[in-house]
């Protein structure tokens, strides 16, 4: 593993730790959904960049790209559906 790919892996780990700290700090469930989206976008793209730096364009990088794309699109839709269901159900506290 080259130092560039190691740097991208370290960025992915830092993104995950930052999101975990944000999850602990944020109070409302809708705000906490942003932490999951941050992990999906930040860590997924950093791991894709690490794979591209280590191997170049390969089948593995293509698979990671597909997983990241599906995760970004599916994660956004799932976050929206979860937030809407919680809002319609009335189980969320009112946000100032």
Buried (B, 14 or more C-beta within 10 A) or exposed (E): EEEEBEBBBEBBEEBBEBBEEBBEEBEEEBEBBBBBBBBBBBBBBBBBBBBBBBBEEEEEBEEBBEEBEEBBEEBEEBBEEBBEEBEEEEEEEEEE
